[in-house]
Amino acid sequence: MDDLPLVHDGRNEIVVQRGHRNAYDHALRAAGGVMVEVGYLGSPGAGCHYDWQIEAAITPQTIAVACPIMDTPGTVSLPEVAEVAHRHGLPVIVDAAAGLPPRANLRRYLAEGADLVAFSGGKAIGGPQGSGLLVGRRDLIESARLQMLDMDVYPQVWRAGREALKSGRLPGPPHHGIGRACKVGKEQAVGLLVALEQYLAHDEAAELAAQAARVYRLAEALDGLRGVRCNLSRPAGGVPKAEVWIDHELLGMSAFDVIEALETGDPSVCVSQGLAPRGGLVVNPMTLEDGEERIVAERIIAVVRAGS
């Protein structure tokens, strides 16, 4: 803990499929991890295809295997990854920040072999934006917890780490861990707990139906708008979304132009930019109250008509 992110014994390699590399694995690298990619580039995606490729990358320097929840063609599934990792005594770390809904995923990834799963507290759960859930093996979670605690304490009265001292796992209270700068406040912890209780008490089917109704109403409002096409997408068990496609040649404006105009207008409307390079923007109804989808539609119509 004192040395991190430096790892002097060399055990800092985290095996990950090439198709699972993403900007958020910076959290693993910031803690001292070195990502070791497996798989190839090319059609149908950044494929790994076979679990032996993961196994072949494991060395005495490997500390974990990362398996974020991503819809990437050609990657080996979480259960297969876990089987290989556990055969070598390695934990599997899963980034499932956007893995809800369905609520069943709170336990599904653990059942499929994950050892640590991170969920966002500020997305589907509706808790504080700076909060999250870490679920999985108690010893690994305890290790993460120790990284963020206040360490200005004497060993005689260090209750938070008493078991670690008794077992000899720690020789004494370390200095502040690498997670201290990202500490979770009491207000965030309590806020997330309340939000989680409310999230689990909700009628998930009714909530998803209400979200679907919002995107349908959005699509209806945009129907017939020159140069605009609206598709509805819904992953299995996930949030239904509206994909709004902009005909650049016909309108003389790109999806990026529309997104910027929406954000800088009044009222400001922020949409997902994931499809912008291909000419689309995405409206997620999870962030809308009933009726607000009409405001979004009105703003899109106004921006498109003003720009064309």
C-alpha positions as a Markdown table, in Angstrom:
| # | Residue | x | y | z |
|---|---|---|---|---|
| 1 | Met | 0.0 | 0.0 | 0.0 |
| 2 | Asp | 2.9 | 2.4 | 0.8 |
| 3 | Asp | 4.5 | 1.7 | -2.6 |
| 4 | Leu | 1.6 | 1.8 | -5.0 |
| 5 | Pro | 1.4 | 2.5 | -7.9 |
| 6 | Leu | 4.9 | 1.1 | -7.9 |
| 7 | Val | 5.0 | -2.7 | -7.7 |
| 8 | His | 8.4 | -4.0 | -6.6 |
| 9 | Asp | 7.8 | -7.7 | -6.8 |
| 10 | Gly | 6.7 | -7.5 | -10.5 |
| 11 | Arg | 3.3 | -9.0 | -9.9 |
| 12 | Asn | 1.3 | -6.3 | -11.7 |
| 13 | Glu | 0.1 | -7.8 | -15.0 |
| 14 | Ile | -3.6 | -7.9 | -15.7 |
| 15 | Val | -4.7 | -10.0 | -18.7 |
| 16 | Val | -7.5 | -8.5 | -20.8 |
| 17 | Gln | -8.9 | -9.4 | -24.2 |
| 18 | Arg | -8.1 | -6.8 | -26.8 |
| 19 | Gly | -11.8 | -6.2 | -27.5 |
| 20 | His | -12.3 | -5.3 | -23.9 |
| 21 | Arg | -9.8 | -2.5 | -23.8 |
| 22 | Asn | -11.4 | 0.8 | -23.1 |
| 23 | Ala | -10.8 | 4.2 | -21.5 |
| 24 | Tyr | -12.0 | 3.1 | -18.1 |
| 25 | Asp | -9.2 | 0.5 | -17.6 |
| 26 | His | -7.2 | 3.6 | -16.7 |
| 27 | Ala | -8.4 | 2.9 | -13.1 |
| 28 | Leu | -6.5 | -0.4 | -13.1 |
| 29 | Arg | -3.4 | 1.2 | -14.6 |
| 30 | Ala | -3.5 | 4.1 | -12.1 |
| 31 | Ala | -3.3 | 1.5 | -9.3 |
| 32 | Gly | -0.1 | 0.0 | -10.8 |
| 33 | Gly | -1.6 | -2.5 | -13.1 |
| 34 | Val | 0.0 | -3.3 | -16.5 |
| 35 | Met | -2.5 | -4.4 | -19.1 |
| 36 | Val | -1.5 | -7.5 | -21.1 |
| 37 | Glu | -3.7 | -7.8 | -24.3 |
| 38 | Val | -4.7 | -11.0 | -25.9 |
| 39 | Gly | -6.5 | -11.6 | -29.2 |
| 40 | Tyr | -6.3 | -10.1 | -32.6 |
| 41 | Leu | -7.6 | -7.2 | -34.6 |
| 42 | Gly | -9.9 | -7.7 | -37.5 |
| 43 | Ser | -13.3 | -9.0 | -38.5 |
| 44 | Pro | -15.7 | -9.5 | -36.8 |
| 45 | Gly | -14.1 | -7.5 | -34.0 |
| 46 | Ala | -11.1 | -7.6 | -31.7 |
| 47 | Gly | -11.4 | -11.3 | -31.3 |
| 48 | Cys | -9.9 | -13.6 | -28.8 |
| 49 | His | -12.1 | -16.5 | -29.7 |
| 50 | Tyr | -10.4 | -19.2 | -27.6 |
| 51 | Asp | -9.8 | -19.4 | -23.9 |
| 52 | Trp | -6.4 | -20.9 | -24.5 |
| 53 | Gln | -5.2 | -17.4 | -25.7 |
| 54 | Ile | -6.0 | -16.0 | -22.2 |
| 55 | Glu | -4.3 | -18.9 | -20.5 |
| 56 | Ala | -1.2 | -18.5 | -22.7 |
| 57 | Ala | -0.8 | -14.9 | -21.5 |
| 58 | Ile | -0.7 | -15.9 | -17.8 |
| 59 | Thr | 2.7 | -15.7 | -16.2 |
| 60 | Pro | 4.1 | -15.5 | -12.7 |
| 61 | Gln | 3.7 | -11.7 | -13.0 |
| 62 | Thr | -0.1 | -12.0 | -13.6 |
| 63 | Ile | -2.2 | -10.6 | -10.7 |
| 64 | Ala | -5.7 | -10.7 | -12.2 |
| 65 | Val | -7.8 | -11.0 | -15.3 |
| 66 | Ala | -10.1 | -8.1 | -16.4 |
| 67 | Cys | -13.4 | -8.8 | -18.1 |
| 68 | Pro | -15.6 | -5.7 | -18.4 |
| 69 | Ile | -19.2 | -6.1 | -19.5 |
| 70 | Met | -19.1 | -5.0 | -23.2 |
| 71 | Asp | -20.9 | -6.2 | -26.3 |
| 72 | Thr | -17.8 | -7.0 | -28.3 |
| 73 | Pro | -18.1 | -9.7 | -31.0 |
| 74 | Gly | -15.5 | -12.4 | -30.8 |
| 75 | Thr | -14.6 | -12.1 | -27.1 |
| 76 | Val | -14.6 | -15.0 | -24.7 |
| 77 | Ser | -17.5 | -15.0 | -22.2 |
| 78 | Leu | -17.2 | -14.2 | -18.5 |
| 79 | Pro | -17.8 | -17.9 | -17.4 |
| 80 | Glu | -15.0 | -19.1 | -19.7 |
| 81 | Val | -12.7 | -16.3 | -18.6 |
| 82 | Ala | -13.4 | -17.1 | -14.9 |
| 83 | Glu | -12.7 | -20.9 | -15.5 |
| 84 | Val | -9.3 | -20.1 | -16.8 |
| 85 | Ala | -8.4 | -17.5 | -14.2 |
| 86 | His | -9.5 | -19.6 | -11.3 |
| 87 | Arg | -7.6 | -22.6 | -12.5 |
| 88 | His | -4.5 | -20.4 | -12.0 |
| 89 | Gly | -5.7 | -18.9 | -8.7 |
| 90 | Leu | -6.4 | -15.5 | -10.2 |
| 91 | Pro | -9.3 | -13.2 | -9.5 |
| 92 | Val | -11.6 | -11.8 | -12.2 |
| 93 | Ile | -12.3 | -8.1 | -12.1 |
| 94 | Val | -15.5 | -7.0 | -13.9 |
| 95 | Asp | -16.4 | -3.4 | -14.8 |
| 96 | Ala | -20.2 | -3.5 | -14.9 |
| 97 | Ala | -20.7 | 0.3 | -14.3 |
| 98 | Ala | -23.5 | 0.3 | -16.9 |
| 99 | Gly | -24.6 | -3.3 | -16.3 |
| 100 | Leu | -28.0 | -2.4 | -14.8 |
| 101 | Pro | -30.8 | -3.0 | -15.6 |
| 102 | Pro | -31.8 | -5.8 | -15.2 |
| 103 | Arg | -31.5 | -6.0 | -11.4 |
| 104 | Ala | -30.6 | -9.7 | -11.7 |
| 105 | Asn | -27.2 | -8.6 | -12.9 |
| 106 | Leu | -26.3 | -7.5 | -9.3 |
| 107 | Arg | -25.8 | -11.2 | -8.7 |
| 108 | Arg | -25.5 | -12.7 | -12.2 |
| 109 | Tyr | -21.9 | -11.8 | -12.8 |
| 110 | Leu | -20.8 | -13.3 | -9.4 |
| 111 | Ala | -22.7 | -16.4 | -10.3 |
| 112 | Glu | -20.8 | -16.5 | -13.6 |
| 113 | Gly | -17.4 | -16.5 | -11.8 |
| 114 | Ala | -16.5 | -12.8 | -11.2 |
| 115 | Asp | -14.6 | -12.1 | -8.0 |
| 116 | Leu | -15.0 | -8.3 | -8.0 |
| 117 | Val | -17.8 | -6.4 | -9.8 |
| 118 | Ala | -18.1 | -2.6 | -9.9 |
| 119 | Phe | -21.5 | -1.0 | -10.5 |
| 120 | Ser | -22.1 | 2.7 | -10.8 |
| 121 | Gly | -24.2 | 4.1 | -8.0 |
| 122 | Gly | -25.3 | 7.1 | -10.1 |
| 123 | Lys | -26.8 | 5.5 | -13.2 |
| 124 | Ala | -29.7 | 3.0 | -13.0 |
| 125 | Ile | -29.6 | 2.8 | -9.2 |
| 126 | Gly | -30.1 | 6.6 | -9.0 |
| 127 | Gly | -27.8 | 7.2 | -6.1 |
| 128 | Pro | -25.1 | 10.0 | -5.7 |
| 129 | Gln | -23.1 | 10.5 | -8.9 |
| 130 | Gly | -19.8 | 9.9 | -7.0 |
| 131 | Ser | -20.8 | 6.6 | -5.6 |
| 132 | Gly | -20.6 | 3.0 | -6.7 |
| 133 | Leu | -21.0 | -0.6 | -5.5 |
| 134 | Leu | -18.2 | -3.1 | -5.3 |
| 135 | Val | -19.5 | -6.6 | -4.8 |
| 136 | Gly | -17.7 | -10.0 | -4.6 |
| 137 | Arg | -15.1 | -11.7 | -2.5 |
| 138 | Arg | -15.0 | -10.3 | 1.1 |
| 139 | Asp | -11.2 | -10.4 | 1.3 |
| 140 | Leu | -10.8 | -8.4 | -2.0 |
| 141 | Ile | -13.4 | -5.9 | -1.0 |
| 142 | Glu | -11.7 | -5.5 | 2.4 |
| 143 | Ser | -8.4 | -4.8 | 0.6 |
| 144 | Ala | -10.1 | -2.1 | -1.5 |
| 145 | Arg | -11.7 | -0.6 | 1.6 |
| 146 | Leu | -8.3 | -0.3 | 3.4 |
| 147 | Gln | -7.0 | 1.7 | 0.4 |
| 148 | Met | -9.3 | 4.6 | 1.2 |
| 149 | Leu | -9.4 | 4.7 | 5.0 |
| 150 | Asp | -7.9 | 7.5 | 7.2 |
| 151 | Met | -4.6 | 6.0 | 8.5 |
| 152 | Asp | -3.8 | 8.7 | 11.0 |
| 153 | Val | -4.2 | 6.2 | 13.8 |
| 154 | Tyr | -2.2 | 4.1 | 16.2 |
| 155 | Pro | -2.2 | 0.2 | 15.9 |
| 156 | Gln | -3.6 | -0.1 | 19.5 |
| 157 | Val | -6.8 | 1.6 | 18.5 |
| 158 | Trp | -7.1 | 0.8 | 14.8 |
| 159 | Arg | -10.4 | -0.9 | 14.8 |
| 160 | Ala | -10.9 | -0.8 | 11.0 |
| 161 | Gly | -7.8 | -3.0 | 10.4 |
| 162 | Arg | -7.8 | -5.0 | 13.6 |
| 163 | Glu | -8.4 | -8.3 | 11.9 |
| 164 | Ala | -5.6 | -7.7 | 9.4 |
| 165 | Leu | -3.2 | -6.9 | 12.2 |
| 166 | Lys | -4.2 | -10.0 | 14.2 |
| 167 | Ser | -3.8 | -12.3 | 11.2 |
| 168 | Gly | -0.4 | -10.8 | 10.3 |
| 169 | Arg | -1.7 | -9.7 | 6.9 |
| 170 | Leu | -0.5 | -6.2 | 7.8 |
| 171 | Pro | 2.4 | -5.4 | 10.2 |
| 172 | Gly | 0.7 | -2.1 | 11.2 |
| 173 | Pro | -1.5 | 0.7 | 9.9 |
| 174 | Pro | 0.0 | 1.7 | 6.5 |
| 175 | His | 0.0 | 5.3 | 5.3 |
| 176 | His | -2.9 | 6.5 | 3.3 |
| 177 | Gly | -3.7 | 4.1 | 0.4 |
| 178 | Ile | -3.9 | 4.9 | -3.3 |
| 179 | Gly | -7.7 | 5.2 | -3.0 |
| 180 | Arg | -7.6 | 7.9 | -0.3 |
| 181 | Ala | -8.0 | 10.6 | -2.9 |
| 182 | Cys | -11.2 | 8.9 | -4.1 |
| 183 | Lys | -12.6 | 8.3 | -0.7 |
| 184 | Val | -16.4 | 7.9 | -0.3 |
| 185 | Gly | -18.1 | 10.2 | 2.1 |
| 186 | Lys | -20.7 | 9.2 | 4.7 |
| 187 | Glu | -23.3 | 11.1 | 2.8 |
| 188 | Gln | -22.6 | 9.2 | -0.4 |
| 189 | Ala | -22.6 | 5.8 | 1.3 |
| 190 | Val | -25.9 | 6.5 | 3.0 |
| 191 | Gly | -27.4 | 8.0 | -0.1 |
| 192 | Leu | -26.4 | 5.0 | -2.2 |
| 193 | Leu | -27.8 | 2.6 | 0.4 |
| 194 | Val | -31.2 | 4.3 | 0.3 |
| 195 | Ala | -31.1 | 4.5 | -3.5 |
| 196 | Leu | -30.3 | 0.8 | -3.7 |
| 197 | Glu | -33.2 | -0.1 | -1.4 |
| 198 | Gln | -35.5 | 2.0 | -3.5 |
| 199 | Tyr | -34.1 | 0.5 | -6.7 |
| 200 | Leu | -34.7 | -3.1 | -5.5 |
| 201 | Ala | -38.2 | -2.2 | -4.4 |
| 202 | His | -39.3 | -0.7 | -7.8 |
| 203 | Asp | -41.4 | -2.7 | -10.3 |
| 204 | Glu | -38.7 | -3.2 | -12.9 |
| 205 | Ala | -41.1 | -4.3 | -15.7 |
| 206 | Ala | -43.3 | -1.2 | -15.2 |
| 207 | Glu | -40.3 | 1.1 | -15.1 |
| 208 | Leu | -38.9 | -0.3 | -18.4 |
| 209 | Ala | -42.4 | -0.1 | -19.9 |
| 210 | Ala | -42.6 | 3.6 | -18.9 |
| 211 | Gln | -39.1 | 4.2 | -20.4 |
| 212 | Ala | -40.2 | 2.5 | -23.7 |
| 213 | Ala | -43.3 | 4.7 | -23.8 |
| 214 | Arg | -41.1 | 7.8 | -23.6 |
| 215 | Val | -38.9 | 6.8 | -26.5 |
| 216 | Tyr | -42.0 | 5.8 | -28.6 |
| 217 | Arg | -43.5 | 9.3 | -28.0 |
| 218 | Leu | -40.2 | 10.8 | -29.0 |
| 219 | Ala | -40.1 | 8.8 | -32.2 |
| 220 | Glu | -43.7 | 9.8 | -33.0 |
| 221 | Ala | -42.9 | 13.5 | -32.5 |
| 222 | Leu | -39.9 | 13.2 | -34.9 |
| 223 | Asp | -41.8 | 11.2 | -37.5 |
| 224 | Gly | -41.8 | 12.9 | -40.8 |
| 225 | Leu | -39.1 | 15.4 | -39.9 |
| 226 | Arg | -37.1 | 16.0 | -43.1 |
| 227 | Gly | -33.6 | 14.5 | -42.9 |
| 228 | Val | -34.1 | 12.7 | -39.6 |
| 229 | Arg | -34.8 | 9.0 | -39.0 |
| 230 | Cys | -35.5 | 7.6 | -35.6 |
| 231 | Asn | -34.8 | 3.9 | -34.6 |
| 232 | Leu | -35.6 | 2.3 | -31.3 |
| 233 | Ser | -33.1 | -0.1 | -29.7 |
| 234 | Arg | -33.5 | -2.3 | -26.7 |
| 235 | Pro | -30.9 | -4.7 | -25.5 |
| 236 | Ala | -32.2 | -7.8 | -23.7 |
| 237 | Gly | -33.4 | -6.7 | -20.3 |
| 238 | Gly | -31.8 | -3.3 | -20.7 |
| 239 | Val | -33.0 | 0.3 | -21.2 |
| 240 | Pro | -34.9 | 1.1 | -24.5 |
| 241 | Lys | -33.3 | 4.0 | -26.3 |
| 242 | Ala | -34.0 | 6.2 | -29.3 |
| 243 | Glu | -31.4 | 6.4 | -32.0 |
| 244 | Val | -31.8 | 9.6 | -34.0 |
| 245 | Trp | -30.0 | 9.6 | -37.3 |
| 246 | Ile | -29.1 | 12.8 | -39.1 |
| 247 | Asp | -28.8 | 12.9 | -42.9 |
| 248 | His | -25.7 | 15.1 | -43.3 |
| 249 | Glu | -26.0 | 15.4 | -47.1 |
| 250 | Leu | -29.6 | 16.4 | -47.1 |
| 251 | Leu | -29.5 | 18.8 | -44.1 |
| 252 | Gly | -26.0 | 20.2 | -44.4 |
| 253 | Met | -25.3 | 19.5 | -40.8 |
| 254 | Ser | -23.7 | 16.6 | -38.9 |
| 255 | Ala | -24.8 | 14.8 | -35.8 |
| 256 | Phe | -22.0 | 16.7 | -34.0 |
| 257 | Asp | -23.6 | 20.0 | -35.1 |
| 258 | Val | -27.0 | 18.9 | -33.8 |
| 259 | Ile | -25.5 | 17.7 | -30.5 |
| 260 | Glu | -23.6 | 20.9 | -30.0 |
| 261 | Ala | -26.7 | 23.0 | -30.8 |
| 262 | Leu | -28.8 | 21.0 | -28.4 |
| 263 | Glu | -26.3 | 21.5 | -25.6 |
| 264 | Thr | -25.8 | 25.2 | -26.1 |
| 265 | Gly | -29.5 | 26.0 | -26.6 |
| 266 | Asp | -32.3 | 26.9 | -24.2 |
| 267 | Pro | -33.2 | 24.6 | -22.6 |
| 268 | Ser | -29.9 | 22.7 | -22.8 |
| 269 | Val | -30.4 | 19.1 | -23.9 |
| 270 | Cys | -27.6 | 16.6 | -23.5 |
| 271 | Val | -27.7 | 13.3 | -25.5 |
| 272 | Ser | -25.3 | 10.4 | -25.9 |
| 273 | Gln | -22.6 | 11.0 | -28.5 |
| 274 | Gly | -21.7 | 7.3 | -29.0 |
| 275 | Leu | -23.1 | 7.2 | -32.5 |
| 276 | Ala | -22.1 | 10.7 | -33.6 |
| 277 | Pro | -19.2 | 9.6 | -35.9 |
| 278 | Arg | -21.8 | 7.5 | -37.8 |
| 279 | Gly | -24.4 | 10.3 | -37.9 |
| 280 | Gly | -26.5 | 9.5 | -34.9 |
| 281 | Leu | -27.3 | 10.6 | -31.4 |
| 282 | Val | -28.9 | 8.6 | -28.7 |
| 283 | Val | -31.6 | 9.6 | -26.2 |
| 284 | Asn | -31.7 | 7.6 | -23.0 |
| 285 | Pro | -35.1 | 7.8 | -21.3 |
| 286 | Met | -33.7 | 6.7 | -18.0 |
| 287 | Thr | -32.7 | 10.3 | -17.4 |
| 288 | Leu | -36.1 | 11.7 | -18.3 |
| 289 | Glu | -39.3 | 12.3 | -16.4 |
| 290 | Asp | -42.6 | 11.6 | -18.2 |
| 291 | Gly | -43.3 | 14.5 | -20.6 |
| 292 | Glu | -39.7 | 15.6 | -20.9 |
| 293 | Glu | -39.2 | 13.5 | -24.0 |
| 294 | Arg | -41.5 | 16.0 | -25.8 |
| 295 | Ile | -39.1 | 18.9 | -24.8 |
| 296 | Val | -36.2 | 16.9 | -26.3 |
| 297 | Ala | -38.2 | 16.3 | -29.5 |
| 298 | Glu | -39.1 | 20.0 | -29.8 |
| 299 | Arg | -35.5 | 21.0 | -29.4 |
| 300 | Ile | -34.3 | 18.5 | -32.0 |
| 301 | Ile | -37.0 | 19.7 | -34.4 |
| 302 | Ala | -36.0 | 23.4 | -33.8 |
| 303 | Val | -32.3 | 22.7 | -34.3 |
| 304 | Val | -32.8 | 20.7 | -37.5 |
| 305 | Arg | -35.2 | 23.3 | -39.0 |
| 306 | Ala | -33.0 | 26.2 | -38.1 |
| 307 | Gly | -29.9 | 24.6 | -39.5 |
| 308 | Ser | -31.3 | 23.2 | -42.8 |
